[in-house]
Amino acid sequence: SYVLTQPPSVSVAPGETATIPCGGNNIEGKSVHWYQQRPGLAPVLVIYLDSDRPSGIPRRFSGANSGNTATLSISRVEVGDEADYYCQVWDSSTQHVMFGGGTKLTVL
Amino acid sequence: EVQLVESGGGLVQSGESLRLSCVASGFSFSSNWMHWVRQGPGKGLLWVSRITSDGRRTNFADAVKGRFTISRDNAKNTLYLQMNSLRAEDTAVYYCATGAGIMGATGGFDIWGQGTMVAVSS
């Protein structure tokens, strides 16, 4: 099955830009979605189809997908952005939804 | 208001069964593919199953195939997950989720329930 690889943690200072990678074999051929999950709450979609933002998601959130890595970027990071972030794709070969292992974003 | 509300979770013994429900409101439930996603304690998200809008086709993760069944009642705006032969490793919060159009089928879920906890003791 298709494997998505994320670093367990990323740390960034307030006001800086956080970059969270999601690695997968030729992932640029797939549509990548990103979710934010705060403790005790359900996930929230923050980026869909590689780089589109749902309504209500700040423009500070952006996505890109090239080669073997998709990336979620959060500019001007705020303390409120601390959360776990998950990438997700569709594996057409197995007909399964696949999630990355998740990355915990810490705002120092 | 667009909403998904799960219920049916609880504490069961290994080998027992449980049925989860997910009631939808505020959107056209009968037009959407629906999914179950779970999250073990301190773990990441794991997709469990999906069902077409008409209920005719289903898919399952390897970890639950043959033990879990997904179904829906469009007249009641309700999604179900029948879980049989439960194991300790099935312990998790179970979420129902969906999205609009093609994303409802393959991901990009913009509607999630609050989750229901299933605990399986061995």
Contacts between the chains, C-beta under 8 A, distances in Angstrom:
chain1	res1	chain2	res2	distance
A	1	B	62	7.8
A	31	B	106	7.6
A	31	B	107	7.9
A	31	B	108	7.3
A	33	B	103	7.5
A	33	B	107	5.4
A	33	B	108	4.3
A	33	B	109	7.7
A	35	B	45	7.4
A	35	B	109	7.8
A	37	B	45	7.7
A	42	B	95	5.9
A	42	B	112	4.1
A	42	B	113	6.6
A	42	B	114	5.8
A	42	B	115	5.9
A	43	B	45	6.6
A	43	B	95	7.6
A	43	B	97	8.0
A	43	B	109	7.6
A	43	B	112	5.8
A	44	B	112	7.6
A	45	B	99	7.6
A	45	B	108	6.5
A	45	B	109	6.2
A	45	B	110	4.6
A	48	B	99	7.8
A	48	B	103	6.3
A	48	B	108	4.0
A	48	B	110	7.4
A	49	B	103	7.7
A	49	B	108	6.5
A	54	B	110	5.6
A	84	B	44	7.8
A	86	B	44	6.6
A	86	B	45	5.4
A	88	B	45	7.8
A	88	B	107	5.0
A	88	B	108	7.7
A	89	B	107	6.9
A	90	B	106	3.6
A	90	B	107	5.3
A	95	B	59	4.8
A	96	B	47	6.3
A	96	B	59	6.7
A	96	B	61	6.3
A	97	B	35	6.7
A	97	B	37	7.7
A	97	B	47	3.9
A	97	B	50	7.0
A	97	B	106	6.9
A	97	B	107	4.9
A	98	B	47	6.9
A	99	B	37	7.9
A	99	B	44	6.2
A	99	B	45	4.4
A	99	B	46	6.7
A	99	B	47	6.4
A	100	B	44	7.5
A	101	B	44	5.0
A	102	B	44	4.2
A	102	B	45	7.1
